[in-house]
């Protein structure tokens, strides 16, 4: 079986979706599975006519037994999925429906919903990273649930986090600065806790939404919290690992997640989690591993962080629970093997 794996843009972008793609490809190549990566140029999920023409012009070179197309590309270019389906079975990899991205106008959300549903009409099946996303695909697009499959992201095992070395609780947030990740709510919640001892490190792309980052940076300075809240931007794997190992609490108040790999990575390192009840987060974060609050509720978020910051025994219990939950998360090798087996069955 030769797999064609199609993505939009640069696979090395430091986001969860692209990391999922990278890790699956890495495992397949290590296992000797024949796979060819194809990167489409364009402004996704809103490609213009030039982008569409360039993608369709590559059709003659696209060969294989089955194609996997990342939903960011397939949902935005249904005509590409249509043409590709005339050559081989097409499987959509949907990290989360495009129309569920926060910050969209109603018009743009409807446009994406129509486009993605059209793209899925040319697909033999769908693979999602979580049961929650599988349900969303079924409900939003009326896609046959028998043709929707879930492959959970893998989790790299590591040493347990040691936490702060100076007594000040280290809060860690990992996620691109976009509306959906909820950084604005995190900052406002921490403003209510300025009387407590804490510091926050934020890691992730800060250029995805420049106006939002500028707004957040200004707000932090206005609140006089610039010495306690630091945005580091994207960092390499070694620096991310250092950040995990020195963290006492992981917090990411997302408004939606198709899975949320960073929550799982915190859990396997024994780091208590504070998240929300949005999307797949409750499926990723067991009740005994952290506190989940209503998305967008600053008061609830502040209360949860205050409990975790001030109660060392609570953090310790959650930390032990996290380490006990670690075996329940698949490795990347296990996830890639399941993915490949599904493609064999669908080809």
C-alpha positions as CSV (number, residue, x, y, z in Angstrom):
1,X,0.0,0.0,0.0
2,X,1.4,3.4,-1.0
3,X,-0.1,6.3,0.9
4,X,-0.4,9.9,-0.4
5,X,-0.5,12.3,2.6
6,X,-1.7,15.8,1.6
7,X,-1.3,18.8,3.9
8,X,-1.7,22.6,3.5
9,X,1.5,24.5,3.8
10,X,4.6,23.7,6.0
11,X,4.3,20.5,8.0
12,X,6.9,21.9,10.5
13,X,4.6,24.5,11.8
14,X,4.4,24.2,15.6
15,X,0.7,23.4,16.0
16,X,-1.0,20.4,17.4
17,X,-2.5,19.4,14.0
18,X,0.7,19.6,12.2
19,X,2.5,17.7,15.0
20,X,-0.1,14.9,14.7
21,X,0.7,14.7,11.0
22,X,4.4,14.8,11.5
23,X,4.4,12.0,14.2
24,X,2.2,9.7,12.2
25,X,4.5,10.1,9.1
26,X,7.6,9.6,11.2
27,X,6.3,6.3,12.6
28,X,5.2,5.1,9.2
29,X,8.6,5.8,7.7
30,X,10.3,4.1,10.6
31,X,8.0,1.0,10.0
32,X,8.9,1.0,6.2
33,X,5.4,2.0,5.1
34,X,5.4,3.7,1.7
35,X,4.2,7.3,2.1
36,X,4.6,10.4,0.0
37,X,4.1,13.9,1.6
38,X,2.4,16.5,-0.6
39,X,2.3,20.1,0.6
40,X,-0.2,22.5,-1.1
41,X,0.5,26.2,-1.3
42,X,-2.2,28.7,-0.3
43,X,-4.0,30.7,2.3
44,X,-5.8,28.0,4.2
45,X,-8.7,27.7,5.1
46,X,-9.5,30.5,2.6
47,X,-7.5,29.7,-0.6
48,X,-8.0,32.0,-3.5
49,X,-8.4,31.1,-7.2
50,X,-4.7,31.0,-7.8
51,X,-4.2,28.6,-4.9
52,X,-7.0,26.3,-6.2
53,X,-5.5,26.4,-9.7
54,X,-2.0,25.5,-8.5
55,X,-3.4,22.6,-6.4
56,X,-5.4,21.2,-9.3
57,X,-2.4,21.5,-11.6
58,X,-0.6,19.0,-9.5
59,X,-3.2,16.3,-10.0
60,X,-1.2,14.4,-12.7
61,X,1.7,13.8,-10.4
62,X,-0.4,12.5,-7.5
63,X,-0.2,8.7,-7.5
64,X,-0.8,6.1,-4.8
65,X,-3.2,3.5,-3.5
66,X,-5.0,5.8,-1.1
67,X,-4.9,9.4,-0.1
68,X,-5.1,11.1,3.3
69,X,-5.9,14.7,3.1
70,X,-5.7,17.0,6.1
71,X,-9.1,18.6,6.7
72,X,-7.6,22.1,6.6
73,X,-6.9,21.5,2.9
74,X,-9.7,19.1,1.9
75,X,-12.4,21.1,3.6
76,X,-11.2,24.3,2.0
77,X,-10.8,22.8,-1.5
78,X,-13.7,20.4,-2.3
79,X,-12.9,20.5,-6.0
80,X,-9.4,19.1,-5.2
81,X,-10.9,16.3,-3.2
82,X,-13.3,15.6,-6.0
83,X,-10.6,15.4,-8.6
84,X,-8.4,13.2,-6.3
85,X,-11.3,10.8,-5.6
86,X,-11.3,9.9,-9.3
87,X,-7.8,8.5,-9.0
88,X,-7.9,6.7,-5.6
89,X,-9.9,6.5,-2.3
90,X,-9.6,9.7,-0.3
91,X,-9.7,9.7,3.5
92,X,-10.2,13.0,5.3
93,X,-8.2,13.6,8.5
94,X,-10.3,16.1,10.4
95,X,-8.6,17.6,13.5
96,X,-11.8,19.6,14.2
97,X,-14.4,21.0,11.8
98,X,-13.3,24.2,10.3
99,X,-16.5,26.0,11.0
100,X,-15.9,25.5,14.8
101,X,-12.9,27.8,14.8
102,X,-13.6,30.7,17.2
103,X,-13.6,34.3,16.0
104,X,-15.4,33.5,12.7
105,X,-18.3,35.6,11.5
106,X,-21.5,33.7,10.9
107,X,-21.0,34.1,7.2
108,X,-17.5,32.6,7.2
109,X,-18.6,29.8,9.5
110,X,-21.4,28.9,7.1
111,X,-19.1,29.2,4.1
112,X,-16.7,26.7,5.7
113,X,-19.4,24.3,6.7
114,X,-20.7,24.2,3.2
115,X,-17.2,23.8,1.7
116,X,-16.2,21.1,4.1
117,X,-19.4,19.1,3.7
118,X,-18.8,19.3,-0.1
119,X,-15.3,18.0,0.3
120,X,-16.4,15.1,2.5
121,X,-18.9,14.0,-0.1
122,X,-15.9,12.8,-2.1
123,X,-14.3,10.9,0.8
124,X,-14.5,7.2,1.5
125,X,-14.0,7.8,5.2
126,X,-12.9,10.1,7.9
127,X,-10.3,9.8,10.6
128,X,-10.5,12.0,13.7
129,X,-8.3,12.4,16.8
130,X,-11.1,12.0,19.3
131,X,-14.6,10.6,19.8
132,X,-15.8,14.2,20.3
133,X,-14.6,15.2,16.9
134,X,-16.1,12.1,15.4
135,X,-19.5,13.0,16.8
136,X,-19.1,16.6,15.5
137,X,-18.4,15.3,12.0
138,X,-21.5,13.1,12.2
139,X,-23.8,15.8,13.5
140,X,-22.5,18.8,11.5
141,X,-22.1,17.1,8.2
142,X,-24.5,14.2,8.4
143,X,-21.6,11.9,7.5
144,X,-22.2,8.1,7.8
145,X,-20.9,7.2,11.3
146,X,-19.8,3.8,10.1
147,X,-17.2,5.5,7.9
148,X,-15.9,7.7,10.8
149,X,-12.9,6.3,12.7
150,X,-10.8,7.7,15.6
151,X,-7.1,7.5,16.0
152,X,-6.0,9.1,19.3
153,X,-2.8,11.1,19.2
154,X,0.2,9.4,20.8
155,X,2.0,10.7,23.8
156,X,5.8,10.8,24.3
157,X,6.7,9.3,27.6
158,X,9.0,11.3,29.9
159,X,10.2,11.8,33.4
160,X,7.7,13.1,36.0
161,X,7.8,16.9,36.4
162,X,9.8,18.2,39.4
163,X,7.9,21.5,39.5
164,X,9.2,24.8,40.9
165,X,12.5,24.9,42.8
166,X,11.9,28.1,44.6
167,X,8.4,27.7,46.1
168,X,6.6,29.9,43.6
169,X,4.1,27.7,41.6
170,X,5.0,27.6,37.9
171,X,2.0,27.7,35.6
172,X,2.5,26.5,32.0
173,X,0.3,27.2,29.0
174,X,1.1,25.7,25.6
175,X,-0.9,26.8,22.5
176,X,-0.9,29.1,19.6
177,X,-2.2,32.6,20.4
178,X,-5.5,32.4,18.7
179,X,-9.0,33.2,20.0
180,X,-9.8,29.5,20.4
181,X,-7.1,28.9,23.0
182,X,-8.6,31.3,25.5
183,X,-5.5,33.3,26.5
184,X,-7.5,36.4,27.1
185,X,-9.6,34.6,29.7
186,X,-6.4,33.2,31.3
187,X,-4.9,36.7,31.7
188,X,-8.1,38.2,33.1
189,X,-8.5,35.3,35.6
190,X,-4.9,35.7,36.8
191,X,-5.5,39.5,37.2
192,X,-7.9,38.4,40.0
193,X,-5.1,36.4,41.6
194,X,-2.4,39.1,41.8
195,X,-2.4,38.7,45.6
196,X,-1.1,35.1,45.2
197,X,2.4,33.9,44.4
198,X,2.6,32.5,40.9
199,X,4.2,32.9,37.5
200,X,3.0,31.9,34.0
201,X,5.0,30.8,31.0
202,X,3.1,30.8,27.6
203,X,4.7,28.8,24.7
204,X,3.3,28.7,21.2
205,X,3.0,30.7,18.0
206,X,2.4,34.4,18.6
207,X,2.1,35.4,14.9
208,X,-1.1,33.5,14.0
209,X,-3.2,36.5,15.0
210,X,-1.0,39.5,15.4
211,X,-3.8,41.8,16.5
212,X,-4.8,39.4,19.3
213,X,-1.2,39.1,20.6
214,X,-0.8,42.9,20.6
215,X,-4.0,43.2,22.5
216,X,-2.9,40.6,25.1
217,X,0.5,42.1,25.4
218,X,-1.0,45.6,26.0
219,X,-3.4,44.2,28.6
220,X,-0.6,42.4,30.5
221,X,1.3,45.6,30.7
222,X,-1.7,47.6,31.8
223,X,-2.3,45.1,34.6
224,X,1.4,45.4,35.6
225,X,1.9,41.6,35.2
226,X,4.6,41.7,32.6
227,X,7.1,40.4,35.2
228,X,4.8,37.4,35.9
229,X,3.3,36.5,32.5
230,X,5.8,35.7,29.8
231,X,5.1,34.8,26.2
232,X,8.1,32.9,24.8
233,X,6.7,32.2,21.3
234,X,7.5,28.8,19.7
235,X,10.5,26.9,21.1
236,X,12.2,23.7,20.3
237,X,11.4,20.3,21.7
238,X,14.1,20.4,24.3
239,X,12.9,23.8,25.7
240,X,9.3,22.5,25.7
241,X,10.4,19.5,27.7
242,X,12.2,21.7,30.2
243,X,9.1,23.8,30.6
244,X,7.0,20.7,31.3
245,X,9.5,19.4,33.9
246,X,9.5,22.6,35.8
247,X,5.8,23.1,35.7
248,X,3.5,22.7,38.8
249,X,0.2,23.3,37.0
250,X,-0.7,23.1,33.3
251,X,-3.5,25.5,32.2
252,X,-5.1,26.0,28.8
253,X,-8.7,27.4,28.9
254,X,-9.6,26.5,25.3
255,X,-13.0,27.4,23.8
256,X,-12.8,24.2,21.7
257,X,-10.3,21.3,21.2
258,X,-10.5,18.4,18.7
259,X,-8.3,16.5,21.2
260,X,-5.7,18.6,23.0
261,X,-2.4,16.8,22.9
262,X,-0.8,19.2,25.4
263,X,-3.2,18.1,28.1
264,X,-2.2,14.5,27.6
265,X,1.5,15.4,27.6
266,X,1.1,17.2,30.9
267,X,-0.8,14.3,32.5
268,X,1.8,11.6,31.6
269,X,4.4,13.9,33.3
270,X,2.3,14.1,36.5
271,X,1.3,17.8,36.0
272,X,-2.2,18.7,37.3
273,X,-4.4,20.2,34.6
274,X,-6.8,23.1,34.5
275,X,-8.9,23.2,31.3
276,X,-12.4,23.6,30.2
277,X,-15.4,21.4,29.4
278,X,-15.2,22.3,25.6
279,X,-14.9,19.8,22.8
280,X,-12.8,16.7,23.5
281,X,-11.1,18.1,26.6
282,X,-13.3,16.1,29.1
283,X,-12.4,12.9,27.2
284,X,-8.7,13.7,27.3
285,X,-8.5,14.9,30.9
286,X,-9.8,12.4,33.5
287,X,-11.7,13.9,36.4
288,X,-9.0,12.8,38.8
289,X,-6.3,14.6,36.9
290,X,-7.4,18.2,37.1
291,X,-10.2,20.8,37.2
292,X,-12.4,21.7,34.2
293,X,-14.4,24.9,34.0
294,X,-17.0,26.4,31.7
295,X,-15.2,27.8,28.6
296,X,-15.0,31.6,28.7
297,X,-16.0,31.8,32.4
298,X,-13.2,34.0,33.9
299,X,-14.6,33.7,37.5
300,X,-14.6,29.8,37.4
301,X,-11.2,29.8,35.9
302,X,-9.8,32.1,38.6
303,X,-11.4,30.0,41.3
304,X,-9.9,26.8,39.9
305,X,-6.4,28.3,39.6
306,X,-6.7,29.7,43.1
307,X,-7.5,26.2,44.5
308,X,-4.6,24.7,42.6
309,X,-2.1,27.4,43.4
310,X,-2.8,27.5,47.2
311,X,-3.5,23.9,47.9
312,X,-0.2,21.9,47.7
313,X,-1.9,18.7,48.9
314,X,-4.5,19.0,46.1
315,X,-1.8,19.4,43.5
316,X,0.0,16.3,44.9
317,X,-3.1,14.2,44.7
318,X,-3.8,15.2,41.2
319,X,-0.2,14.7,40.2
320,X,-0.2,11.1,41.5
321,X,-3.5,10.5,39.7
322,X,-2.0,11.8,36.5
323,X,0.9,9.3,36.7
324,X,-1.5,6.5,37.4
325,X,-3.5,7.5,34.3
326,X,-0.4,7.5,32.1
327,X,-0.8,3.9,30.7
328,X,-4.2,4.8,29.3
329,X,-2.6,7.1,26.6
330,X,-1.3,5.4,23.4
331,X,2.2,5.8,22.1
332,X,2.8,7.4,18.7
333,X,3.8,3.9,17.4
334,X,0.5,2.5,18.6
335,X,-1.5,5.3,17.0
336,X,0.4,5.1,13.7
337,X,-0.1,1.4,13.5
338,X,-3.9,1.8,14.1
339,X,-4.0,4.5,11.4
340,X,-2.2,2.4,8.9
341,X,-4.5,-0.6,9.6
342,X,-7.6,1.6,9.0
343,X,-6.2,2.7,5.7
344,X,-5.6,-0.9,4.6
345,X,-9.2,-1.7,5.4
346,X,-10.5,1.4,3.6
347,X,-8.3,1.1,0.5
